[in-house]
Amino acid sequence: MKFQVNRDVFAEAVSFAVKLLPQRTTQPILSGVLLSAEDGSLTLSSFDYEVSSQTEIPSEVDEAGTALVSGRLLADIASRLPNAPVVFEKIDNKIAVSCGSARFTLLSMPVEEYPTLPQVSEQTGVLPADDFAAAVAQVAVAASRDDVTPVITGVQLEVGENSLSLVATDRYRVAIRAIDWDSGQNSAEGTTALVPARTLSEIGKTFGHAGTVSVSIVRGDDRELIAFSSEKRTVTSLLIKGNFPPVRRLFPDTVDNYAVLNTAELVDAVRRVALVLEREAALRFSFSIDGLTLEAAGAEQAQASETIDAHLHGEDTVVSLKPSFLLDALSAVHSEFVRVSFTKTENPNKPGPVLITSQSSKDQPGSDDYKYLLQPNLLLR
């Protein structure tokens, strides 16, 4: 095997291929990147049985062939090579890499022991890459990080007639966002896929500027997986098995009692007042016709409070919210103003979940359908 590639194109391709590889693996061979050179192109692949990545770049191939090398080491080398063409040559069981005056010799791992990447053929649908990336960033933050309950560590993708909904929860909050979806001639409505949130977040960042992203949901044998493809790049991921909780029913159709606030002002106030909080403590939010008062009470060493403008519709309301969870929602709203709505429960002394949505102006709701439902903490009396 012998080929030559552009240094910048190669470095970007290697970075893509290793991005989803685990930091540690019990099988060293799964930490490798497979290089396949033939017919004027170089294909780079990685696979750890759960997630695979594959990309193809132009290459001047003098001698076709394949090689398997350490992914992290190759990425480190590629990112630091001088600005010159990169030449690879396989000599016995070693790979010689030269770029300008730099020379490296890498050990080639046994290609025959590397697993075969999953093959994806039929496309389920297509969606706008920028909307997809934004929706993933908004929703994935609400997924659980506790592996004890795997089903809520994922983001549920739900295919509608012309839209794709993303849903995530960690029991304390729920985030939902729908984006445009084109299923073409396929009848994919009603299809669902539960994707690991960490993997989906990386995929969203990777394909954010790709124009469109093709999605394939594959169910067959004992392996259920999803594939995302764009511009000669493909990522596959095994789906999480299990039934996602029916969290949509928690969202009310309408809420009459709500407040509209400037998003940036609320973010700054929460961050300031939360400085004196002990870990995992909540802030007290008092909404009235005079505005919103934030209070950090209960700490022995310090207290803090601040009042900001708020346009209240309905009755005065007091809730206690975890600041980090609230800031996650405010960071995802992407609008100048935010609406904080107060739902009801059957117990008049117990506040219902707080519904957070975007607001284009003081009087106009936001144009997207992002919704974030946050369960209040018990009030400190």
Order of alpha helices (4+ residues) and beta strands (2+ residues): beta-alpha-beta-beta-beta-beta-beta-alpha-beta-beta-beta-beta-alpha-beta-beta-beta-beta-alpha-beta-beta-beta-beta-alpha-beta-beta-beta-beta-beta-alpha-beta-beta-beta
